[in-house]
Amino acid sequence: MNQETHPLLELPNDAAEVMLQRAMVKTLILGAVASIVLLVASGWRNAGMLMVGALISAASIFEWRRLAQVIRAKLEAEKTPRSAPAVVVFFILRLVLYAGAIYVSLKCLQGSAVALLCGLGLAAITILWQALRMLLD
């Protein structure tokens, strides 16, 4: 039996970095466009909720990119970057900050939770889209 490696495992590190960078930018663009459409369609509260979700999504991609760099350095038996503990600590702190932002936006903006969930889902959609584009190229 000949076992082939998965195409995603053969990607160079630079390609993964570029993919995550593009996904982050596209998340922000899609979030801004969708927020403007929602602002016109149903008001500023729902648009604000969607924008909060989109900003959290983009920031999450940024954090995952930094965390992936540390993990990749560790897996490739390179010297672990000096900033590795700080990256992990700030990753956890930002998760708490994102949870706080979600809570505050639900309480203060009083918009639709569905709009917030749509904004939060933008990261998954854009990363999936970029991964498919990269595999097809």
C-alpha positions in Angstrom: 0.0 0.0 0.0 1.4 3.3 -1.0 0.3 6.1 1.2 0.5 9.6 -0.2 0.8 12.7 1.9 -2.1 15.1 2.0 -1.6 18.1 -0.3 -2.0 20.5 2.6 0.9 18.9 4.4 3.2 19.7 1.5 2.5 23.4 1.4 5.5 25.6 2.1 5.3 27.8 5.2 5.3 30.9 3.1 2.2 29.8 1.2 0.3 29.2 4.5 1.4 32.7 5.7 0.1 34.3 2.5 -3.1 32.3 2.7 -3.8 33.5 6.3 -2.9 37.1 5.4 -5.3 37.1 2.4 -8.0 35.5 4.5 -7.6 38.2 7.2 -7.8 41.0 4.6 -10.8 39.4 2.9 -12.6 39.0 6.2 -12.2 42.7 6.9 -13.4 43.6 3.4 -16.4 41.2 3.5 -17.3 42.4 7.0 -17.2 46.1 6.0 -19.3 45.5 2.8 -21.8 43.3 4.6 -22.1 45.9 7.5 -22.8 48.6 5.0 -25.5 46.5 3.3 -27.0 45.6 6.7 -26.8 49.3 7.8 -29.0 50.2 4.9 -31.3 47.2 5.2 -31.9 46.9 9.0 -30.2 49.6 10.9 -27.0 50.5 12.8 -27.5 48.0 15.6 -27.3 44.9 13.4 -24.6 46.4 11.3 -22.6 47.1 14.4 -23.1 43.5 15.6 -21.9 42.2 12.2 -18.8 44.5 12.3 -17.9 43.4 15.8 -18.0 39.8 14.7 -16.0 40.5 11.6 -13.3 42.4 13.6 -13.1 39.5 16.0 -12.8 37.1 13.1 -10.0 39.0 11.5 -8.2 39.4 14.8 -8.5 35.7 15.4 -6.9 34.9 12.1 -4.0 37.2 13.1 -3.6 35.4 16.4 -3.8 31.9 14.8 -1.1 33.0 12.3 1.2 34.0 15.2 0.5 30.9 17.1 1.1 28.8 14.0 4.5 30.3 13.6 5.5 29.3 17.1 4.1 25.8 16.6 5.8 25.4 13.2 9.1 26.5 14.7 8.7 23.9 17.4 7.8 21.1 15.0 10.6 21.8 12.7 13.0 21.5 15.6 14.2 25.0 15.2 15.0 27.1 18.2 11.8 28.2 19.8 11.3 31.9 19.4 11.9 33.9 22.5 8.5 35.4 22.2 6.7 32.0 22.3 5.4 32.3 25.9 4.2 35.8 25.2 2.4 34.6 22.1 0.6 31.9 24.0 -0.3 34.2 26.9 -1.6 36.9 24.7 -3.5 34.3 22.7 -5.4 33.3 25.8 -5.8 36.9 27.0 -7.2 37.9 23.7 -9.7 35.0 23.8 -11.0 36.5 27.1 -11.0 39.9 25.5 -13.0 38.6 22.5 -15.5 37.0 24.8 -15.9 40.3 26.6 -16.4 42.1 23.3 -19.1 39.6 22.4 -20.8 40.0 25.7 -20.7 43.8 25.6 -21.9 44.0 22.0 -24.9 41.7 22.9 -25.8 43.8 25.9 -25.1 47.3 24.6 -25.8 47.2 20.9 -28.9 45.1 21.4 -28.8 44.0 17.8 -29.3 40.6 16.3 -27.2 37.7 17.6 -27.5 36.2 14.1 -25.6 39.2 12.7 -22.9 38.7 15.3 -22.6 35.0 14.4 -22.4 35.8 10.7 -19.5 38.1 11.4 -17.8 35.5 13.6 -18.3 32.9 10.8 -16.5 35.1 8.2 -13.1 33.8 9.3 -14.1 30.2 8.6 -15.5 31.1 5.3 -12.5 33.1 4.1 -10.0 30.6 5.3 -11.9 27.8 3.6 -12.1 29.9 0.4 -8.4 30.7 0.4 -7.4 27.0 1.1 -9.6 25.8 -1.8 -8.0 28.5 -4.1 -4.6 27.4 -3.0 -5.3 23.7 -3.6 -6.7 24.4 -7.0 -3.8 26.5 -8.2 
